[in-house]
Amino acid sequence: MSKLQLSLWQVGTNTLPDLNTIDSHFYRNALLEGQKYLQQQFELQTDIVALVQLRASFVDEVLQQLWQQHIGEKLPLSLLAVGGYGRGELHPYSDIDLLVLLDESVSEQPPNGLSDFLTQLWDVGLEIGHSVRTIQQCREQAENDITIATNLLETRLLCGQPSLFSALQLLTITNKTWDTKLFYQAKKQEQQQRHLKYNDTANNLEPNIKESPGGLRDLQVINWVAQQHFDVTNLYGLNQKGFLANSEYETLNKAQNFLWRVRFALHIQANRKEEKLMIDHQRDLAKQFGYQDTEHRLAVEQFMKDYYLCARSVGQMNELLLQLFEETIILANEPRNIEPINRRFQNHNGYLETINSGIFAFYPYAMLESFLILEQHPEIKGVRADTIRQFHAHIHLIDDRFRANIQSRSLFMEIIRQPQGVTHEFRRMNKLGVLGAYLPEFGQIVGQMQHDLFHIYTVDEHTLFLVRNLRRFSCSEFAEEFPLCSEIFYQIPKPELLYIAGLYHDIAKGRGGDHSKLGIVDADKFCKLHDLSEFDTNIVTFLVGQHLIMSATAQKSDINDPDIIQNFAQIVKTTDRLSYLYLLTVADIRATNNSLWNGWRDSLLKQLYHTTKQYLDHNERIAKNTAEKSTQRWQQALKQLELQSWPTQKIIDLWQHYGSDYFLHHTTDEIVWQTVSRLQQSTLETLETLVNTRKRDRQNTLEIFIFTKDKPRIFAMTTACLEQLQLNILDAKIDATSDGNTVNTYIVDGPTQDQNYIIMALTEQLHDLTATTSHPVITPRKMQLFETKPAIIFQDNDQHTYTIMELNTHDRPGLISSVAQVFLQCNIQLVNAKLTSLGDQVENVFFITTNGQSSLNKSEKIELQQKIIKRLTN
């Protein structure tokens, strides 16, 4: 490859023009051509370090020429590059930070040309950040602001008076504006606060390549502290100082180059400054970098796994080096406080360390022992840097022989069974690579992402969040978060079985096939290797194999139906297994996506748990068939209404046209509220349509009750209206009465504050059933990326009185009203609906009939399926 060259005259014109005649158009064009050249070189796989340095030097040239045009070299001021630009590093749309340094003699009246110079920088297309200060102002502001002090560490003279630049360096760098200890502590605190913004993990769905843990900022923190204390400006300097081993330097250098290539490409893809690896960019970058789909893993998933592993290595080295800096800077003159723990470990100034560098070689099991010690000694802050290096050097010893060793197996089970520190040490084990080495199947999911909007963490990070959630159920200080979970947790006999199931519930993700079934094999192998009894093993494998069933049953089935409860109870079998499963389900949903957990899901799972427990305990007689259950609800509701002094005969007259399904599908509380709504209406006036609402406070949802004449377009018009109000439909029940009316119940969430407006909008909509329900909607950008062909599954209930239609498709505005329109076209009646949104996907279940009492025949199913798919794909 020929030598990389880029100069202002090369891209602007072949001849050197008169500086006085060059206008903004020339520079703007030159910058655009330069950007094209850099992009071409990037696509040719040119060294990324050379590219970011070349971009900086090219901008240098533009600034220097403009400085000469407007200011020259005679006036007492200088132009400095600061920050990343000061380091000589510029990505295509990186910040161009400048400092105009003034002599005190012109501080009150800066030269006229300075304002013109800064204005023209914007005119030519350079997005700059600039400040104008004297040397003394720089020092004063640096002393009060760590960000300014950090920027002044990375200054570079572009043009102007060198003497001013030298004086600034003397005041701010040689004499230092910040005490080294305070500087270190401030940068470390700054980093901790920044990490918290990203949930203290690099493994987010859309990480920020610059600011997320393990990103470029973590590398810069290392350089800043090193420069402040050791006067070295890069990783190579640390290597020469002996703080970085050659292998560590190579690891960090490789990581930096990878992150730089991703950032450079990201700027080009976005055509602007963009640091967030958004999902749509991830796909394009994976393709650009040559990743290809395989049978079980998408190209984008492979690319992001490389990113997450890179970020993890940066995070590891950042932690190690900051600790070494702390020992050198903060504790340099402190006495060594060493307390022996056992024959292998000691507490060295609050950090765990081996008593010598050969411990892991002689006693490999001590690698696991260290985490048990950290659990048992919460006063220890972490692992000492030298010992972290020993982990890196000896992790290859964690092999099949190591796993079969009785000491290793016993230690791992002790770690799981500890009353405190389990979450912290699992995280540390994962960060150091020990967890993936000891459990190779776990190692396969490290950095494994799922390319959708449902799972916002990698599989390993999701798993550790799940274990954290389980642990919080055991902590009294978090008992108010989930009181029922905390109560149940203290009743389960062996919490470690729950943690093992948590570790293995998604262990087979990314292998293809049913991950729940594949996970059973791995979980069973673990349990047998660690000498769990057959009884305990069965609990763990049940939880792994069925970890999705409770959520699916609660959200997709009518859990008011005794048959549903009976079928679910027969799968669970015992109350202990039910308790384990409930805790695992809640922890799993909350660890998948913060937005998934809401009051509605909470209430469904609680109802399923309590009803199933009653069935299994036989403490309360459960109705054995739907007719008996319907009668039981009728009687319970009547009793409550009578206690409210409503006349019995009025209630019975009101209910005489209701079918038994109404009492089966609604709770007693719903029946009472809806009946009172009708009774109150009848005391005022007779209305064609009654709409009422109430807040379900614990669920943070709104319940909508509609009683009106039964007409074909009711469901279609209602769902269209609710979608226009930006309300998400979670549940729908439609019950026809024998006198030609319909009772509709909806559970919704979204902007539900103005209930009167919702009532008014629905009432108006239902009065004019001839109005159009077609409204233009725009599918959000992210959802457009995951558009897939709808999948429809039909299943008839045992009595063939209705058909269950499950619709799995990507979410988009207007989905439910579109399906409702097809139901209308095909003369389909809706009985019940369970609507579940999972990020970019929905799993909607509709209970439908053709004439109110029959399931669909084969031809009707085919016609309905074809029309729904056509409607949704168009």
N, C-alpha and C positions, 0 to 999 in steps of 0.2 A: 504494500500500500504506500502511495506517495505521502510525503510529509503533509500533515494537516495544516492548512493555511486559511486564514480569514482576516482580511483587513478592510478598512473602510473604503479604500480606493479600489480594491479588488472587486467589490460588489457594487460600488457607486458609479465609478467611471474609470476608464483605463488611463486617463491622464490626470495629473495633479491640478485641480482647479484653483482659482484664486479664492482664498478663504473669505474675502469680503463679498464674494458673489454667491456663495452657497446659501441656499434657503432651506426652510424646514422640509420641503418636499424631498430634497436630495437625501437628507438624513432618514426621513421616514421610509423612503424606498430602500435605502441601504440596510436599515434594520430588518425590514421584511425579507429582503434577499438573504441576509445573514441567517435569519431564522430558518429559511428554506434549506440553506446549505447545511446547517446543523442537523435538521431533521433528516436530510438525505444521508449524512454521515452516520446518524444514529441507526437508520435502517440498514446500513452496511456493516453494522456491528462494530463500529469504531469504539475504542476504549472510552468508557463513560467519564473517567477522570479527566481525560484530555478534552472531552466535549464541554464539561461544565467550566473548566478553566478557560477554554477558548471563548465561550460565551462571555465570561467576565472580562477577558482581555479586549474583546471586540467592543463591549460597552465602554471600557476604559478609553478606547480610542475616540469614540463618539464624544464622550464627555470632555476629553482633553482638547479636541478641536473646537467644541463650542465654548469652552473656557477661554481659549485663545482669541476667539472672535469677540467675546464680550468683555473679558477682564484682562487677560495677559498675565505676565509674570512679575510685573513691577509693583503692583499694589500689595499691601501687607495682609494678605489672607491666603488661605489654602483650602483645597478641596480634598476631602478624605472619604474613602469608602469604609463603611462600618458594617458590623454584623456579618452575615453570610457572604455578602459582596466583599466585605473587608478581608475575608479568608481567601478571596479569589475564586469563589464558587457561585455560579449562577445557572439555574435551570431555566428553561424557556420563559417562564413567567414568574420567576422568583422576585421577591422584593429587592429593589435597588435603593439601599439606604445610604444616605450621604450626610456628611457633616461639613458645613462651611465654617472653618476656623478663622476667627477674626483677631487681629491684633487689637490691644486695648485702645490704640490711637484712633481706630475707625469704628469702635463698637457703638458709638452714639449715632454715627451717620455712615452706614454701610455704603459702598460704592454704588452708583446708579446702575452700572452694568449687571450687578448681581441679580436684581429683580428680573431683568430681561433674560438673563441666563436661565434662571429657574423656570420662567414662563415657557421658554423655548423647549426645555426638556419635555414638558407636557405636550407641546405642539408636535414634536417629532415622534410621539408615541411611547415615551419612556414613563412608566408609572413609578414615580420615585417617592420615597419618604425622606424628608430632610429636616435638619435643624441648623440654626445659625447661632453660634456661641463663641465666646472668648474662652481662653484656656482656663481662667479662674472660674467661669460659669460651668464649664465642663466638670471641673473638680468638685465644685459645690453640689451640683446635681447628682454626680456619681456617688458622692458620699451619702446621699439621701435616697437613692434609687438603685437597687441591685441590677435592674434591667439596663440602665444607662451605664453602670460600672462594667457590666458584662460586654456591652457593645463596644466600649472603649478598649477592651482587651484585644479586639479584632479590628484595628484600624490600619489603613494603608493609604499612603500618600499618592494621590492621582496627579495633582498639579498645584502650582502655587509655591509659597515660601516653605522650603524644607526646614528652616529654623523654627517655625511655628510648630510643625509636626514633631520635631525633636523635643521641644519644650513640653508639649503635651505628653509625650511618652515618659519624659522624666517625672512629671507630676502625677500621672495616673497609673503608670505601669511600674517604673523603677521604684518610686516611693509608695505606690499602691494606695488606692483610695479606700480600700476595705482591708481590715485585718483578715488574714488568711483563714483563721478558724471561723470567723463570722461569715465569711464568704462561702465556705464549704457548707456550713449549717443552713444558710439561706438557700443555696442551690438545691440542697437535699430536700428541704421542706417544700420548695417550689415544685420539685419533681413529684413528691408524694401527693401534693394537692392536684397536680395535673393528672396523675394516674387515677385518682379517685373519680375524675370526670368520666373516665372510661371503664368504670367498675373494676379498676385495678387489674385489668386483663388486656392482653394483646389480641385475644381471640374473639373479637366482636365481628358481627356479620359484615359491617362496613367500617373497617379500621381507618384511623387517620394516620397516614404513613409518616407524618412528621411528629405529631403530638401524642399518639397512643403509646402505651408501654411497649418497649422494644422498638420504637421508631427512631427516626433520625435525631430527635431532640435528646434522647437518652445517650446517644453517641456524643452529641455536642456538650452535654453536661460533663462527661468524662474529660473532654478537651478543655473546657473552661476551668475546671478545678485544677487540672494538670498545668495549664498555662499560668494560673494565678500563683500556684505554689512552686512548681518545678521549672517554670519558664520554658516549657516545651509546647509546641503549637499543634501537634498532631499525634496520631497513634504510633507512628514510627519513633517519635521522640520518647514516648513512654517505653517502647520496646528497648531502646538504647539505654534508658535509665534503669532497666531491669525490672520494671513494674509489670511488663507484659512479656510472657514467654513467647518464643517464636511461633508456637502453634496457636496461641491465643491471639497474637497479632494477625496471623493469617486468617483466623476465623472472623475477627472483627473487620478486617480489610475486605474480605469476601462479602460479609454481610452489608457493609457500607456500599460497596459497588452494586450489589443486588438492589438495595433500597434506592440508590441513585438512579439505576436504570428504570425501575418502576416509576419513580417520581418524574423522571424526564419524559417517559412515555405517557404518563397520566396528564401532564401539562399539554402535551401535543394532542392527545385524544380530546381533552376538554376545551382546547383552544383558549385557555385562560389559566390563571393560578388556581389549582385544585389539589388539595392534599388528602381528601377523603376518597378511599377506594370504594366508590359506590358500585352497586351490583352491575349496572349496565356497563361501566368501565371495566369491571373485572373480566367479563366475557371477551371484550375486545382485546384487552391486554393479554389474556391467555392465548388467544389466536395469534396475536402479533409476536409473542415469544415462542411460538412453535409447539405449544401443548396440543395434544389431540385426545379426543374422547376414546375411552376404552369400554369394554363390555360392562364394567361395574362402576366406572368413575368418569365423570365429565372432565373435560380439559380445564374448565374454570376451577373445579375442585382440586385438581392437581396443582395448578398454579397457586391457589390460595394456601394450600398445605405448605408449599415451599415458602410462601410469605410468612405464615405463622411460625414455622420452624426457625426461620431467619430471625424473626422478632424475639423468639424465645432465647436464642443464643445471645442476642444483643442484651436482653434483660438479665441473663445470667452473668455476663461479663460486666455489665453496669453495676450490678450488686456487688460482685467480687472486688472490682476496682474501687468503688466508693468506700468499701470497708477497709481496703488497704490504705486509701487516702486518710480515712479516719484514724487509723493506727499511727500513720506518719505525721498527720497534722494535729489532730485533737489530743491524741494520747501519747505523743512523742515523749513528753516529760513527766507523764504520769507513772507512778509505781506499778509494776506488774503484779496483778492480783490473781494468783492461780490457786484454785481449789480442786483437789482431786475428787473425782466422782466414782471411778472404779479403776481397774487395772488398764483400761483402754482409753478412757476419756477424762478430761478435766475442763473446768470452767475457767476460761482465760479472759479476765476483764469483761465478763458478761456474755462471752461467746463460747460455744462448745468447740473443743478441738481435740484431736487425738493426741496421746502423750508422745508419739513419735510418728514419723512419716511412713513407717512400715506396718502400722496396725492393720490396715485394710488388706495388705498382702498376706499377712499371717493369719488374720481373723476376718475373712470376707464378710461373715455374718454381722460384723460390727457396723457395716453400712446401714443395716436395718435397725440395729440396736440404737444408733444415734437418734433416730426419730422417736423411739420409745423414751429415751432420756429427755428429749426436749418436751415431750408431753408431761413427763413426771416432774420436770423442773421449769415451771412457767416463768421463773425469774431470769432464765437464760434468754437473751434477745435473738439469737440465731446461731448460724454455723460460721466459724472463723474462716477467713479467706483461704488460708493454707489448707484447711481441711476440705473446703469446696474443691480446691484443685486436686486433692487426693481422690475425691469422688470421681472427678473427670478421668483421672489416670487409672482407676481401678474398676470402673463400672463394667468393664468387659468380663470381670470375674463373676458377674451375676448370670450364671448359665444354668443348664439343667441340673448339674450336680449341686449348685448352690440352692436351687429351688427345692430339691429333694431333701436337703439337709434339715434334720429335725429342729435345729436351733433357728434356722431361717424361718421355717414354717411357724414355729411357736412365737417367734418375735412378731411376725406379721399379724397373727391373730391377737397378740397382746396389744399391738398398736390400735387395732380396730376396737378392742374392748375397753380402752381407757375412758374414764369419765370426762376428760377434757383434752382439748388440743387435737382431736382427730382431724377436723377440717384443715387446720393450719398445717399439720404435718403431711396430710395427703397432698396439699398444694405444693409444699416444699419438695416432697418426693417426686411429684410430676415435673416441677421446675428443674430439678437436678437430673431428671431422666431415670431415677431409680424405680418409680412406679411402673413405667413402661418396660423396664428391663426385667423386673421381677414378674410382672404379668405381661408377657409378650403380646397377648391379645389386646391388652389396653394400649400397648405401644402402637398398635396399628391404627387406633382412632385418634392419636395425638395429632392435632392440627387438621383433622378431617372435618371439613365443613359440609353442610347440606345447602345446596344452592336454591334457596327459597326465602320467602319473607316470614316463614313460620318459626324457623330455628335461627335465633340471633347469635348463637355461640357455636364454636366448634364442638364436636361430640365429647371430647375429653373435658372441655371447660363446662359444658352443660352437665356432665356427670358429676363433676366436683361441686358445682352449684347445688345440684340435687342433694348430695351428701350434706352440704352445709345447711340446706333447708331442713333436712331430717334432724340434724344436730340441734338446730334452733328450737325444735319441738321439745327437746330435753332440757332446755335452759329456762329457769324460772323467770329470768329478766325479760324473756320474750313470750311469756305465757299469754299475754293479752293480745298478741298478734293473731294467734289461732287457738283459742281456748279449747275447742273440742280436740284438736290434734294433740295439744299438750296433755290433756286428760287421758287420751287413748295411749299416748306414748308411754306414760308411767305404768300402764297396765300390760304392755306387751312383755313377754317373758325374756326374750333375748334380742335386744336392739341390734347386736352385731349382725344378725341375719338380715335385717333391713338394710344395713350399710353394704353388705356383700351384694344383695339384690340390686341396690342402687348402682354399685360399681359395674355390674354386669347387664343392666337392663338394656343398654344400647351398644353393648360390646361388639356386636356383629354388624353394625352399620357400615355400609360401603362395600360389603362382600357380595351383594346380590342375594336374592331370595328373601325369605321372611326372617328378619333379624331377631324376632322374638324366639322363633324355633331354633335358629342357629345359636342364639345366646344360651339356651337351655343346656346345650352340649358343653359349652365352656364353663358355665356355672357349676354344672355337675362335676366336671373334672376338678375345678378348684376345691369344691367342698370335700371330695374324696381325698385329694392331696393333703388337705388340712385337717383330716380326721374328724369331720363333722358327722354326727349320727345320721342314719337314714331318714329319721323323722325331720331333723333340721334341714337336711339336703332337700327333701321334698318341699319344704316351705320356700326355700330359696329358689328352686327351679320353677315352682308354681308362680312366684312373684315375677320372675324374669319372663316366663312364657305368657303370662296374663297381665302384664303391666299396663296394657292399653284398654283392657276390657271394662273397667269400672267407668272410665271417662267416656268410652263409646256408648255404654249402656245408659248412662245418665243423660247424655246429650242427644242420642239418636232414638231412644225408645220411650214409650209411654210408661214412666215408672209409677204411674197410678194404677196400672194394670197388674192384678195379682199374678197372672201367668208370667209376666216379665220378671217380677221379683222372684218367683219360684225357680225359673230357669237360671237366673243369676246366682241364687243361693245354692243351687245344685252344683254349680261350677266352683263356688268358693268353699263350700262344705262346712267350715267351722268359723266361729266368731273370732278366734285368734287370727286366722288367715284373712278374714275380712278387715280386721284392724290393721294388720300389716299392709294390706293392699290399699286401704284408704289413705294411710300416711304416705305411702309411696306415690300414689296418684296425685295427691295435693302437691307434694314436693316436686314431682316431675313437671307438672303443668307450670308451676311458678319458676322453674329453672329453665324452661324452654324459651319463653318470651314474656317480658314484663307486662305487656298489654293483654296477654291471654287471660290472666286471672281477674275475675270480676265477681261481683256479688251473685250474679245469676249462676255461674258455674259452681260457686261455693254452695248455693242453696240446693242445686240439683244433686251434688255429691253427698251433702249432708242428708238429704231426704232418702237417697238410695242406701246410704249407710244405715240410718236408723231403721228403715223399713225392713231391710235385709236382716239386720241384727234381731229384730223382733221375730222374724220368721224362723231364724236359726235357734233363738233362745226359747221359743214357744212361751215367752213370758206374757205375751198378749195374743189373743186368738186372732189369727190372720184369716180373712175371708178366703174360702177355698175356690170360689169361682166368681166370675165377673158379675153375675146377677146378685149374688149375696153381697159383694162389695158395693155395688150400686145402691142396694137397699140400705146398707149400713150408713153410707154417706147421706142418703135421703133423711134417715132418722136423726143423724147427728146434726145436720143443718137445721132441721125443723125444731129440734130442741133448743138450739142456740137462738133462733129467731123468736121462739115463744118467750125465752128469757128476756128478750128485748121488747116484749109486750106487743108484738105484731099478731094480729088475729090469725088463728090457725087455719080457718076456712079460706081466708084471703090467700094465704100462702099455698094451700093445696090447689085452689082454683088457678093460681098462677103457674103451678108446676104440672097441671094435668096434661098439658100438651108437650111436655118435655119427654124425650126418650131416656132409656136407662143409660145410654152412652154418655149423656151430659153429666150425670152424677158419678160415673166411673172416671171420666177424664179430668174432672175438676176437683180440687181440694175442698174440704168443708168450708174453709175460710173464704175461698173464691165464690162458692155457692151462696153463702150468707151475704157477702158484699153485693153481688150482682142482683140478688133477690131484693135486698133493701133498696137498691137503685131503682128497680122497677116499681116497688111498692110506693116509694116517694114520688115517682112520676105519676102514678095513677091517682094520687091525692091532689095533684095539681091540674093536669090536663092530659089528654091522650095525644101523644105525638107519634108521627109515623116512624121516626127514627130516634132512638135514645143512644147517646154516647156519653160514657162516663170514664173517668180516669182516677187512678190513685198511685201514689208513690209506694214502692216496696223498698223501704229505707235500707234494710240490711243488704239488699241485693243491688241497690243503686240503680234500679230499673223502674220503668213505668208500666203499669197494667192498664190496658184499654179494653173496655167492655162496650160492645155494640149490639143493640137489639133492634132489628128492623125487618121489613118485609123481605122474604126470600126471593131474590131475583138473580138471574144468571151472572151479572157482572159485579156482584158485591165484592168478591174476593179480589178480583183484578183491580177494581177501582180503589179499594181500601189500601192494598199494598202499594199501588202507584202513589197515592196521597202520602203515605208514610215515608216512602223513599224521597219524595219531593221535600218533605220536612226534615230530611237527613237523619231519619230515625232508623236504627238497625233492628230488624225484626229477629227476635231470638226464639220465639215460640208462637204458634198459632193454633187455635182450636175452633173448629166450625161445627156447630150442632144445629140441625134443622128441627123445627117443631112441627107437630102434626097439624097445626092451624095455619101453616104457610109463612111462618116467620123463621128467622135464623138468629142464633146466639153466637156471636164471634168474640173470642178473647185473644188479645195479643199481648205479648211481653216484649217491650222494646227498650233500647238504651240509646244514648245520644243526647242531643240538646232538648231535654224534657222539662226545662224550667217553666215555660209558659203553657200550663195545661189548658187554660181557657182557649188559647189560640189553637191548640191541637184539636180540642173538641169542636170548635167552630169550623176548622178546615175540613175535618172528617164529615161533619154534618152537612156542610155545603156540597161536598163531593158526592155523598150518597143520595142527596136530593136530586142530583143531575147526573144520572147514570149514562146519559148519552154523550157526555163530554169525552174528549179524547184523553187517552192515558199515555200517549206517546210524547215524551219529552226528550230533547237531545241531552245526552250525558257524555262526559269525557272520562275515560278510564285513566286513573293516575299513571304516571310514567312507569313506576316500578312494577305495577300490576301488568302493564302491557308486555313486560319482558317474559312473563310466565304463562302466557296464553296457551292453553292446551285444549284438545278436543274433549268436550264433556263426556264423562263416563256415567252410564245409567244402568242400575241393577234393579230388577223387579223381584219381589217375593210376596206370595199370598199368605195371609194368616191362616191358622189351622182350620178355621170355620169357613174360609173363603168368602167372608163378608166384606173384606177390603183388601187392597193391594198396597204393599209398602214399596215405594219408589225411592231409591237412594240416588241422589245426583251429586257427583263429585266433579267440580270444575274450578276454574280460576275465578276469583271474586271480581266483580265489577259493578258499578252503579246500575240500578234498574234490573238486577238479576231476577228477583222474586216476582216483580210485576210482569216480566217477560214470560216466566213460567206460568203465571196466572192467566195470561192471555192465551197460551196454548191450551191450558185446561178448559178455558171457555170455548175455544174452537172445537175441541174434541168431546164436549159435553161431559167433562170429568168433574166430579164433586170432591172437594177437599174435606176430610174429616179432622185431620190433625197435621201439624207440621213441626219438625224440630230442625232449627236452622243454626248451623255452627260455622263460624268463620275461623280459619286457621291461617292467619297471615295473608298470603296471596291466594290461598285455596279455600273453598267452602265444601262442607260435607252436609248437604241438606237432605232430610228425610221427609217425604210426604206420604200421608196415609190417605188413599184415594179410593173412590168407588165410581161406578158408572150410573147407578140409579139409587144410590143411598143405601144399598144393602148387598151388593154383589162385587166381587173382585173382577179385575179386567181379564178378558180372554186374550189369547195369544195375538190375534190380529190387532186388537185394540192397543196392546202393549207396543207392538211394532210401530203402529201409526204414531202413537204418542212419543215414542223415543225418537223417531225420525223428525217429527215436527219440532221437538225441543232442541235437538242438536242443530237443525237448520236455523232456528230462531237465534240461538245463542252464538253460533259461529258467524252469522251474518251481522 
